[in-house]
Each structure stands twice: as C-alpha cells, then as structure tokens.
Amino acid sequence: MTAQPAPKPRLGGALERGAAEELARTLRAVADPTRLQILSIILGSADERATVGQLADTLGLRQPTVTHHVRILLDDGFVTRVQDGKLGWISVHPERRAAVEDFLR
C-alpha cells in the first residue's frame, strides 16, 4: 500500500488588493508599541478619553512625539478628537472599539 500525498490546502477567497492594502495600513497603525500604549491609556482612563498632554505625561514622551502617534491613529480611524475650549480630547472611535480591545488582549 503506498502513501497518498497529503491534500493541498485550498485557499479560500483571497483578499482583493484594495482590502489587503487597507488591512496593511491598519496593521501598520497599531504595530507600534507607543500607539498600543496610547490606546490602552485612553481605554483605561476613567472617562475613556485623554489629552495629548496627559498621554505625554503618562508615557514620559514629548508632546510632539505623542501628537505624531495620535495623528496616525486619527488618520486610520482608531481614535477621534473633540475640541473642548483649549483642550483636544482623544477617544477611541466607537466603531473601532471592539478591534482595539482585541488588539490589546
């Protein structure tokens, strides 16, 4: 009796190019330790929001550095920014909350 070759795995529906590019952009946005920390700080805060200054203080980073990371998260829709007087409050976008929680597990 001869051994049968193992069946080749069937590749299901491959990602379309546009979907693959969007997913890659999303993964790049969260594939940074500082950005993951920012998301965890926001979700862990009492009212689930923070200012860039608060994030900078908590992370021990300069505000321009935190602003850079927040901009990337904003551009990919992971966070939103609401202006309240002189303060800009950053919070996790409601539609991305489940994904953020999954990333942080």
Backbone as JSON Lines, residues from 0, in Angstrom:
{"i":0,"aa":"M","n":[0.84,-1.17,0.0],"ca":[0.0,0.0,0.0],"c":[0.9,1.24,0.0]}
{"i":1,"aa":"T","n":[0.69,2.12,-0.93],"ca":[1.51,3.32,-1.0],"c":[0.8,4.48,-0.32]}
{"i":2,"aa":"A","n":[1.6,5.34,0.27],"ca":[1.04,6.5,0.97],"c":[0.52,7.51,-0.04]}
{"i":3,"aa":"Q","n":[-0.62,8.03,0.24],"ca":[-1.21,9.06,-0.61],"c":[-0.61,10.41,-0.22]}
{"i":4,"aa":"P","n":[-0.34,11.26,-1.18],"ca":[0.15,12.59,-0.82],"c":[-0.92,13.36,-0.07]}
{"i":5,"aa":"A","n":[-0.46,14.18,0.87],"ca":[-1.41,14.99,1.64],"c":[-2.13,15.93,0.7]}
{"i":6,"aa":"P","n":[-3.42,16.11,0.94],"ca":[-4.16,17.04,0.06],"c":[-3.62,18.46,0.23]}
{"i":7,"aa":"K","n":[-3.59,19.15,-0.87],"ca":[-3.14,20.56,-0.83],"c":[-4.22,21.39,-0.17]}
{"i":8,"aa":"P","n":[-3.81,22.28,0.73],"ca":[-4.83,23.14,1.34],"c":[-5.45,24.04,0.27]}
{"i":9,"aa":"R","n":[-6.73,24.18,0.38],"ca":[-7.45,25.03,-0.56],"c":[-7.47,26.45,-0.01]}
{"i":10,"aa":"L","n":[-7.0,27.36,-0.79],"ca":[-7.02,28.75,-0.38],"c":[-8.38,29.33,-0.71]}
{"i":11,"aa":"G","n":[-9.04,29.8,0.32],"ca":[-10.36,30.38,0.13],"c":[-10.27,31.69,-0.62]}
{"i":12,"aa":"G","n":[-11.25,32.5,-0.46],"ca":[-11.28,33.78,-1.14],"c":[-10.11,34.65,-0.72]}
{"i":13,"aa":"A","n":[-9.22,34.88,-1.63],"ca":[-8.07,35.74,-1.35],"c":[-8.54,37.18,-1.22]}
{"i":14,"aa":"L","n":[-7.83,37.93,-0.41],"ca":[-8.15,39.35,-0.25],"c":[-7.96,40.06,-1.58]}
{"i":15,"aa":"E","n":[-8.87,40.94,-1.88],"ca":[-8.68,41.8,-3.04],"c":[-7.6,42.8,-2.7]}
{"i":16,"aa":"R","n":[-6.95,43.35,-3.71],"ca":[-5.81,44.24,-3.5],"c":[-6.17,45.43,-2.6]}
{"i":17,"aa":"G","n":[-7.3,46.04,-2.85],"ca":[-7.71,47.2,-2.05],"c":[-7.92,46.84,-0.59]}
{"i":18,"aa":"A","n":[-8.55,45.7,-0.36],"ca":[-8.78,45.23,1.02],"c":[-7.46,44.9,1.69]}
{"i":19,"aa":"A","n":[-6.53,44.3,0.95],"ca":[-5.22,43.96,1.5],"c":[-4.44,45.21,1.87]}
{"i":20,"aa":"E","n":[-4.51,46.23,1.03],"ca":[-3.82,47.48,1.31],"c":[-4.41,48.17,2.54]}
{"i":21,"aa":"E","n":[-5.73,48.15,2.66],"ca":[-6.38,48.75,3.82],"c":[-6.01,48.01,5.1]}
{"i":22,"aa":"L","n":[-6.02,46.7,5.05],"ca":[-5.64,45.91,6.22],"c":[-4.19,46.16,6.59]}
{"i":23,"aa":"A","n":[-3.3,46.25,5.61],"ca":[-1.88,46.53,5.89],"c":[-1.72,47.89,6.55]}
{"i":24,"aa":"R","n":[-2.47,48.89,6.08],"ca":[-2.41,50.22,6.69],"c":[-2.88,50.17,8.13]}
{"i":25,"aa":"T","n":[-3.95,49.43,8.39],"ca":[-4.47,49.28,9.74],"c":[-3.45,48.6,10.64]}
{"i":26,"aa":"L","n":[-2.86,47.54,10.14],"ca":[-1.86,46.81,10.94],"c":[-0.64,47.68,11.22]}
{"i":27,"aa":"R","n":[-0.21,48.48,10.24],"ca":[0.91,49.41,10.48],"c":[0.55,50.42,11.56]}
{"i":28,"aa":"A","n":[-0.7,50.86,11.57],"ca":[-1.12,51.86,12.56],"c":[-1.03,51.34,13.98]}
{"i":29,"aa":"V","n":[-1.31,50.06,14.17],"ca":[-1.3,49.52,15.53],"c":[-0.06,48.67,15.82]}
{"i":30,"aa":"A","n":[0.83,48.57,14.86],"ca":[2.03,47.75,15.05],"c":[3.16,48.55,15.69]}
{"i":31,"aa":"D","n":[2.82,49.46,16.54],"ca":[3.81,50.29,17.22],"c":[3.5,50.27,18.71]}
{"i":32,"aa":"P","n":[4.48,50.0,19.55],"ca":[4.22,49.91,20.99],"c":[3.64,51.2,21.58]}
{"i":33,"aa":"T","n":[4.11,52.35,21.12],"ca":[3.6,53.61,21.66],"c":[2.13,53.79,21.32]}
{"i":34,"aa":"R","n":[1.75,53.46,20.1],"ca":[0.34,53.61,19.71],"c":[-0.54,52.63,20.47]}
{"i":35,"aa":"L","n":[-0.06,51.43,20.7],"ca":[-0.83,50.48,21.52],"c":[-0.97,50.99,22.95]}
{"i":36,"aa":"Q","n":[0.11,51.59,23.48],"ca":[0.03,52.17,24.82],"c":[-0.98,53.31,24.86]}
{"i":37,"aa":"I","n":[-0.98,54.15,23.85],"ca":[-1.92,55.27,23.78],"c":[-3.35,54.74,23.83]}
{"i":38,"aa":"L","n":[-3.63,53.73,23.02],"ca":[-4.98,53.16,23.02],"c":[-5.34,52.57,24.37]}
{"i":39,"aa":"S","n":[-4.39,51.9,25.01],"ca":[-4.68,51.28,26.32],"c":[-4.88,52.35,27.4]}
{"i":40,"aa":"I","n":[-4.13,53.43,27.33],"ca":[-4.29,54.51,28.31],"c":[-5.67,55.14,28.17]}
{"i":41,"aa":"I","n":[-6.07,55.39,26.93],"ca":[-7.38,56.0,26.7],"c":[-8.48,55.09,27.23]}
{"i":42,"aa":"L","n":[-8.45,53.82,26.86],"ca":[-9.5,52.91,27.31],"c":[-9.45,52.69,28.82]}
{"i":43,"aa":"G","n":[-8.29,52.82,29.42],"ca":[-8.16,52.61,30.85],"c":[-8.46,53.83,31.7]}
{"i":44,"aa":"S","n":[-8.66,54.98,31.06],"ca":[-8.94,56.2,31.82],"c":[-10.4,56.19,32.3]}
{"i":45,"aa":"A","n":[-10.66,56.97,33.32],"ca":[-12.0,56.99,33.95],"c":[-13.1,57.31,32.94]}
{"i":46,"aa":"D","n":[-12.87,58.3,32.08],"ca":[-13.9,58.67,31.11],"c":[-13.54,58.27,29.68]}
{"i":47,"aa":"E","n":[-12.55,57.38,29.55],"ca":[-12.12,56.83,28.27],"c":[-11.76,57.9,27.25]}
{"i":48,"aa":"R","n":[-11.05,58.91,27.71],"ca":[-10.52,59.94,26.84],"c":[-9.3,60.55,27.52]}
{"i":49,"aa":"A","n":[-8.46,61.2,26.72],"ca":[-7.26,61.82,27.25],"c":[-6.82,62.93,26.31]}
{"i":50,"aa":"T","n":[-6.06,63.86,26.84],"ca":[-5.45,64.9,26.02],"c":[-4.05,64.44,25.63]}
{"i":51,"aa":"V","n":[-3.5,65.08,24.62],"ca":[-2.12,64.77,24.23],"c":[-1.18,65.02,25.4]}
{"i":52,"aa":"G","n":[-1.43,66.08,26.15],"ca":[-0.58,66.38,27.31],"c":[-0.63,65.27,28.36]}
{"i":53,"aa":"Q","n":[-1.83,64.77,28.62],"ca":[-1.96,63.67,29.59],"c":[-1.24,62.42,29.08]}
{"i":54,"aa":"L","n":[-1.4,62.13,27.8],"ca":[-0.73,60.97,27.23],"c":[0.79,61.12,27.31]}
{"i":55,"aa":"A","n":[1.27,62.31,26.98],"ca":[2.71,62.56,27.03],"c":[3.25,62.38,28.44]}
{"i":56,"aa":"D","n":[2.54,62.92,29.42],"ca":[2.97,62.77,30.82],"c":[2.99,61.3,31.24]}
{"i":57,"aa":"T","n":[1.95,60.58,30.9],"ca":[1.85,59.17,31.29],"c":[2.94,58.34,30.63]}
{"i":58,"aa":"L","n":[3.23,58.63,29.36],"ca":[4.21,57.85,28.61],"c":[5.65,58.34,28.83]}
{"i":59,"aa":"G","n":[5.79,59.54,29.38],"ca":[7.13,60.1,29.55],"c":[7.75,60.52,28.22]}
{"i":60,"aa":"L","n":[6.89,60.96,27.3],"ca":[7.33,61.4,25.98],"c":[7.0,62.87,25.78]}
{"i":61,"aa":"R","n":[7.65,63.48,24.79],"ca":[7.35,64.87,24.47],"c":[6.03,64.94,23.7]}
{"i":62,"aa":"Q","n":[5.33,66.06,23.85],"ca":[4.03,66.22,23.18],"c":[4.11,66.08,21.66]}
{"i":63,"aa":"P","n":[5.14,66.63,20.99],"ca":[5.19,66.44,19.53],"c":[5.28,64.95,19.12]}
{"i":64,"aa":"T","n":[5.96,64.16,19.92],"ca":[6.05,62.73,19.63],"c":[4.69,62.07,19.78]}
{"i":65,"aa":"V","n":[3.98,62.4,20.84],"ca":[2.65,61.83,21.06],"c":[1.69,62.32,19.97]}
{"i":66,"aa":"T","n":[1.78,63.58,19.62],"ca":[0.93,64.14,18.55],"c":[1.13,63.36,17.25]}
{"i":67,"aa":"H","n":[2.36,63.03,16.93],"ca":[2.67,62.24,15.73],"c":[1.93,60.9,15.77]}
{"i":68,"aa":"H","n":[2.02,60.21,16.89],"ca":[1.37,58.91,17.02],"c":[-0.15,59.03,17.0]}
{"i":69,"aa":"V","n":[-0.68,60.05,17.65],"ca":[-2.13,60.28,17.66],"c":[-2.61,60.57,16.23]}
{"i":70,"aa":"R","n":[-1.84,61.31,15.46],"ca":[-2.22,61.64,14.08],"c":[-2.37,60.37,13.26]}
{"i":71,"aa":"I","n":[-1.46,59.43,13.43],"ca":[-1.55,58.16,12.7],"c":[-2.82,57.42,13.1]}
{"i":72,"aa":"L","n":[-3.12,57.39,14.39],"ca":[-4.34,56.72,14.86],"c":[-5.59,57.44,14.36]}
{"i":73,"aa":"L","n":[-5.54,58.76,14.31],"ca":[-6.66,59.54,13.77],"c":[-6.87,59.24,12.29]}
{"i":74,"aa":"D","n":[-5.77,59.25,11.54],"ca":[-5.85,59.03,10.09],"c":[-6.44,57.67,9.75]}
{"i":75,"aa":"D","n":[-6.2,56.68,10.6],"ca":[-6.74,55.34,10.33],"c":[-8.07,55.11,11.02]}
{"i":76,"aa":"G","n":[-8.6,56.11,11.7],"ca":[-9.92,56.0,12.29],"c":[-10.0,55.24,13.61]}
{"i":77,"aa":"F","n":[-8.85,55.0,14.25],"ca":[-8.88,54.32,15.55],"c":[-9.32,55.25,16.67]}
{"i":78,"aa":"V","n":[-9.03,56.52,16.53],"ca":[-9.41,57.49,17.56],"c":[-10.1,58.68,16.93]}
{"i":79,"aa":"T","n":[-10.82,59.43,17.77],"ca":[-11.43,60.68,17.36],"c":[-10.91,61.77,18.27]}
{"i":80,"aa":"R","n":[-11.05,63.0,17.83],"ca":[-10.6,64.15,18.62],"c":[-11.75,65.14,18.69]}
{"i":81,"aa":"V","n":[-12.07,65.56,19.92],"ca":[-13.14,66.54,20.14],"c":[-12.52,67.72,20.87]}
{"i":82,"aa":"Q","n":[-12.69,68.9,20.3],"ca":[-12.16,70.11,20.91],"c":[-13.12,70.61,21.97]}
{"i":83,"aa":"D","n":[-12.59,70.93,23.15],"ca":[-13.36,71.48,24.26],"c":[-12.58,72.67,24.81]}
{"i":84,"aa":"G","n":[-12.87,73.83,24.26],"ca":[-12.08,75.0,24.63],"c":[-10.67,74.85,24.09]}
{"i":85,"aa":"K","n":[-9.69,74.96,24.97],"ca":[-8.3,74.81,24.55],"c":[-7.84,73.35,24.53]}
{"i":86,"aa":"L","n":[-8.64,72.47,25.08],"ca":[-8.24,71.07,25.16],"c":[-8.83,70.24,24.02]}
{"i":87,"aa":"G","n":[-8.01,69.38,23.45],"ca":[-8.47,68.42,22.46],"c":[-8.49,67.05,23.1]}
{"i":88,"aa":"W","n":[-9.66,66.47,23.21],"ca":[-9.82,65.17,23.85],"c":[-9.77,64.06,22.82]}
{"i":89,"aa":"I","n":[-8.92,63.08,23.08],"ca":[-8.76,61.93,22.19],"c":[-9.5,60.75,22.82]}
{"i":90,"aa":"S","n":[-10.32,60.07,22.02],"ca":[-11.02,58.88,22.5],"c":[-11.03,57.84,21.38]}
{"i":91,"aa":"V","n":[-11.24,56.6,21.76],"ca":[-11.31,55.52,20.78],"c":[-12.62,55.67,20.02]}
{"i":92,"aa":"H","n":[-12.52,55.57,18.7],"ca":[-13.71,55.67,17.86],"c":[-14.64,54.52,18.21]}
{"i":93,"aa":"P","n":[-15.93,54.81,18.44],"ca":[-16.87,53.76,18.84],"c":[-16.9,52.56,17.88]}
{"i":94,"aa":"E","n":[-16.79,52.82,16.59],"ca":[-16.85,51.74,15.61],"c":[-15.59,50.88,15.6]}
{"i":95,"aa":"R","n":[-14.5,51.38,16.18],"ca":[-13.25,50.63,16.2],"c":[-12.94,50.05,17.58]}
{"i":96,"aa":"R","n":[-13.81,50.31,18.54],"ca":[-13.56,49.88,19.92],"c":[-13.33,48.38,20.05]}
{"i":97,"aa":"A","n":[-14.18,47.58,19.42],"ca":[-14.03,46.12,19.51],"c":[-12.69,45.67,18.95]}
{"i":98,"aa":"A","n":[-12.29,46.25,17.83],"ca":[-10.99,45.9,17.24],"c":[-9.85,46.29,18.16]}
{"i":99,"aa":"V","n":[-9.93,47.47,18.77],"ca":[-8.9,47.93,19.69],"c":[-8.83,47.0,20.89]}
{"i":100,"aa":"E","n":[-9.96,46.64,21.44],"ca":[-9.96,45.72,22.58],"c":[-9.34,44.38,22.19]}
{"i":101,"aa":"D","n":[-9.6,43.91,20.98],"ca":[-8.98,42.66,20.52],"c":[-7.47,42.8,20.42]}
{"i":102,"aa":"F","n":[-6.98,43.91,19.9],"ca":[-5.55,44.14,19.78],"c":[-4.87,44.16,21.14]}
{"i":103,"aa":"L","n":[-5.56,44.66,22.13],"ca":[-4.96,44.85,23.46],"c":[-5.05,43.62,24.35]}
{"i":104,"aa":"R","n":[-5.67,42.56,23.88],"ca":[-5.76,41.32,24.7],"c":[-4.48,40.56,24.68]}
